[in-house]
Amino acid sequence: MALFEVEFELPAEQYRLMGYPGLRQGQVLSVILDAGVLLPDPGAESWYAVQKEPLLRQLKQTGRARYAFAGQIQEADLRQEGGEAFATLLVDCGPAAVRVTCGPGEDGALPYGVWETRHLAGYGLLQGLVEEDFRTPIGRVQDVTIWGFRRLVLHPGDPAFGEWHESAELPAAPYQFDRVLIRARLHRTTIG
């Protein structure tokens, strides 16, 4: 059975927090796969829906680092911020665990059922978080082996502005404007 391939964005701030180590193909990286803040509105760019009935666990790539996902909520951290409810969840999507932050609806509340044992489906951009701020106890570090990089050049004035470039290495330098995607193979988890 082949290892599951995943593509995620490495945010420029994460690379800065790592100290710009330079990364290369074949290197192992430990990340939390995070889909960011999702809204309970299917018209939003990143959204979620929750239900009691089981969903088939899935993590399907739909575009560059964009995924449709479904699975069971394994962990939940609910909180109030400025009169609005938020929940950070860990969703078992089969080949990987994905952390999501569920934002409130227009009324400031979360939809009914945003807690452990319920099922969640959604759509969002996956990011690989290496340096965690530990604001939430939710998240599962997963090891991946880097397969390659896709870098969208967005530095103003660069002759390659707006072009994607593929490489086997990420230089040990900041990329303030560029978007970097990492293609990687997810390690299998072992039962201990």
KEZASE-720327 format. One line per 8 residues: number of its first residue (from 1); their letters; for each residue x, y, z of C-alpha. Coordinates in pm, 1 decimal. Example, Ala and Ser with C-alpha at 12.3 -4.5 7.8 and 13.67 -1.06 7.14 Angstrom:
# KEZASE-720327
1	AS	1230.0/-450.0/780.0; 1367.0/-106.0/714.0 $
//
This chain:
# KEZASE-720327
1	MALFEVEF	0.0/0.0/0.0; 140.4/340.1/-101.3; 190.8/611.0/154.5; -67.1/889.7/146.7; 59.2/1199.8/-31.7; -42.1/1534.7/110.7; 24.1/1889.2/-5.2; 16.2/2177.2/239.2 $
9	ELPAEQYR	121.2/2538.3/258.0; 419.0/2630.2/474.7; 331.1/2986.4/582.2; 615.0/3239.4/568.4; 569.9/3307.6/941.4; 615.9/2935.9/1020.7; 938.3/2927.5/819.2; 1060.3/3237.0/1005.0 $
17	LMGYPGLR	981.0/3075.9/1342.6; 1177.3/2767.8/1231.5; 1480.6/2993.7/1172.8; 1489.5/2945.5/791.8; 1660.9/2604.8/815.6; 1654.6/2522.0/445.4; 1452.9/2212.4/355.0; 1510.7/1942.6/95.1 $
25	QGQVLSVI	1352.3/1639.4/-62.4; 1375.1/1327.3/157.5; 1385.8/1525.0/482.6; 1142.2/1432.7/760.2; 926.2/1712.8/899.6; 684.3/1697.8/1193.6; 372.5/1908.7/1133.4; 21.2/1970.7/1252.1 $
33	LDAGVLLP	-207.3/1973.2/947.4; -439.5/2268.4/1000.4; -728.6/2380.5/778.7; -758.0/2719.3/949.4; -1080.9/2899.6/1032.1; -1391.1/2758.4/863.3; -1740.4/2907.6/860.1; -2077.2/2727.3/877.5 $
41	DPGAESWY	-2167.0/2872.2/535.6; -2118.1/2653.9/225.6; -2081.6/2973.9/22.3; -1767.1/3072.4/214.2; -1422.3/3003.0/70.2; -1353.0/2766.4/363.3; -1657.1/2606.0/529.2; -1780.2/2322.0/751.9 $
49	AVQKEPLL	-2097.2/2129.4/834.3; -2155.2/1904.6/1134.9; -2388.7/1608.6/1174.6; -2461.6/1324.4/1415.0; -2470.9/1050.7/1149.1; -2139.3/888.0/1053.9; -1948.8/1013.6/751.3; -1699.5/819.8/543.8 $
57	RQLKQTGR	-1352.5/938.3/653.1; -1199.7/1122.4/358.6; -927.0/1369.5/273.1; -938.7/1453.9/-97.5; -724.5/1711.7/-269.3; -924.4/1945.9/-493.5; -652.5/2196.9/-583.8; -314.6/2320.6/-469.9 $
65	ARYAFAGQ	-319.2/2249.4/-93.5; -702.2/2269.3/-96.5; -894.3/1974.1/43.7; -1244.4/1844.9/88.9; -1251.0/1642.0/409.2; -1488.5/1445.0/628.7; -1453.8/1244.1/946.2; -1529.3/1207.0/1312.0 $
73	IQEADLRQ	-1443.9/1476.5/1565.2; -1187.9/1323.6/1802.9; -1109.7/1625.2/2024.2; -1277.8/1962.0/2082.2; -1185.2/2286.6/2256.2; -1480.9/2528.7/2273.9; -1441.7/2893.3/2374.0; -1602.6/3238.0/2367.0 $
81	EGGEAFAT	-1423.0/3538.2/2217.0; -1588.9/3879.3/2209.7; -1937.2/3733.0/2245.4; -1885.6/3477.4/1967.8; -1835.5/3101.8/1997.0; -1541.7/2917.9/1838.2; -1430.6/2555.7/1847.5; -1094.0/2405.0/1763.3 $
89	LLVDCGPA	-1141.2/2043.7/1659.4; -929.6/1746.6/1563.0; -1103.3/1552.1/1286.0; -1001.5/1196.3/1197.4; -1013.3/1204.4/817.2; -870.3/855.1/763.3; -517.9/894.8/631.7; -455.7/1206.0/842.4 $
97	AVRVTCGP	-587.8/1400.9/1137.9; -679.7/1758.3/1047.5; -718.8/2044.7/1295.0; -989.0/2296.6/1213.8; -1120.2/2606.5/1384.8; -1496.6/2636.4/1349.4; -1618.6/2993.0/1337.6; -1967.6/3104.7/1439.2 $
105	GEDGALPY	-2271.2/3169.1/1223.9; -2423.5/3515.3/1182.2; -2583.6/3485.2/1529.1; -2240.9/3440.3/1694.1; -2313.8/3078.7/1789.7; -2177.7/2749.9/1662.0; -2414.5/2506.9/1490.4; -2557.1/2239.0/1719.4 $
113	GVWETRHL	-2330.4/1935.4/1757.9; -1979.9/2081.6/1736.0; -1821.0/1842.4/1987.2; -1648.2/1503.9/2018.7; -1814.4/1199.9/1860.1; -2004.3/1407.5/1600.9; -1900.2/1411.1/1238.0; -1772.7/1703.6/1035.4 $
121	AGYGLLQG	-1729.3/1771.3/664.9; -1562.2/2076.2/521.0; -1341.1/2242.7/268.4; -1025.2/2445.0/322.4; -657.9/2518.7/262.8; -420.0/2287.7/452.0; -124.2/2445.2/626.2; 162.7/2264.8/792.1 $
129	LVEEDFRT	232.6/2413.0/1134.2; 577.4/2329.1/1266.1; 618.7/2588.0/1539.6; 309.1/2581.9/1760.5; 202.3/2860.3/1997.8; 0.9/2616.0/2215.2; -300.9/2847.7/2244.6; -512.6/2535.8/2209.5 $
137	PIGRVQDV	-450.0/2184.7/2340.8; -591.2/2039.6/2016.7; -366.7/1905.4/1742.9; -175.1/1595.2/1643.9; 182.8/1614.0/1523.2; 231.3/1393.3/1218.6; 558.8/1304.4/1049.0; 595.0/1351.6/675.1 $
145	TIWGFRRL	878.0/1295.8/430.9; 920.9/1591.7/197.5; 876.4/1501.6/-167.5; 907.1/1845.1/-326.6; 815.8/2212.2/-322.3; 592.1/2436.2/-529.9; 666.3/2804.9/-489.9; 446.9/3085.3/-623.0 $
153	VLHPGDPA	669.1/3389.0/-678.7; 489.3/3701.0/-554.9; 782.9/3928.4/-472.7; 711.0/4269.6/-629.2; 939.4/4341.0/-921.8; 1058.8/3980.9/-961.2; 1071.0/3885.1/-1332.6; 899.7/3551.6/-1244.3 $
161	FGEWHESA	611.9/3729.9/-1060.3; 295.3/3518.4/-1060.9; 466.7/3197.6/-1173.5; 481.5/2860.4/-998.3; 820.0/2689.2/-972.1; 887.3/2332.9/-860.0; 1204.9/2231.8/-679.2; 1359.5/1967.0/-455.4 $
169	ELPAAPYQ	1487.5/2228.8/-205.8; 1362.2/2532.5/-18.4; 1645.4/2783.1/35.8; 1748.6/2894.9/383.9; 1611.6/3244.5/324.7; 1290.2/3434.0/398.8; 1012.4/3444.5/141.4; 802.0/3732.7/266.6 $
177	FDRVLIRA	558.0/3745.0/-27.6; 586.5/3404.2/-195.6; 355.5/3111.5/-125.7; 530.9/2779.2/-61.4; 357.3/2444.3/-86.7; 518.3/2122.9/33.8; 432.5/1789.6/-125.1; 502.5/1509.3/120.8 $
185	RLHRTTIG	431.6/1147.3/207.9; 252.9/1099.3/538.2; 413.5/841.6/766.2; 192.7/561.4/887.2; 99.9/582.1/1251.6; 184.7/280.6/1459.7; -16.2/141.9/1744.4; 204.2/118.2/2051.5 $
//
